Amino acid sequence: MTEAATVSGALIDEGGASRPPSSSPLEGSAATSPAPRIAVTPQAVDAIARQMHRRGTPDTSLRLGVRGGGCSGFSYVIEFFDGSPQARDKVFTFSAGDGTSVRVVVDPKSLLYLTGTVLDWEQSLMRQGFKFTNPNATGGCGCGSSFTV
């Protein structure tokens, strides 16, 4: 069962039942297990939806991942993915403020490093983009795009 989180308030499960929101970041759950979770803030969900609209691909997914490299050992991967998720991918579904359905896809190996991560959208005078807050990271580089576990 995939849960869809709504920005406007309650979380709606696949059966249509609602429950109170758990916290500020919206949590998506994987289809087969309640344990692996990735949270996405409402600002990040809306930013993903805006990019989907700009690209003109409403059925696209945002793929999050981890790959070896970067100045701290691992680097984050974030890209739009227009195909169908792989059989072993975990799909997290969220709903943007305008009602757009947003899918975040994570491969099982990356999920080991990303469980508990919060994906946020940061916009300031100096920077605009996604920000990972990863509880599994024990260190990182100054730019924030690579980490150590």
GIZI-V418194 format. One line per field, one symbol per residue. burial: + if it has 9 or more other ideal C-beta (glycine too) atoms within 8 Angstrom, else -. Layout:
# GIZI-V418194
burial=???
This chain:
# GIZI-V418194
burial=-++++++--++++-----------++++++-----++++++++++++++-+++------+++++++---+-++++++--++---+---+++++++++--+++++++++-++-++++++++++-------+++-+-++--++----+++-
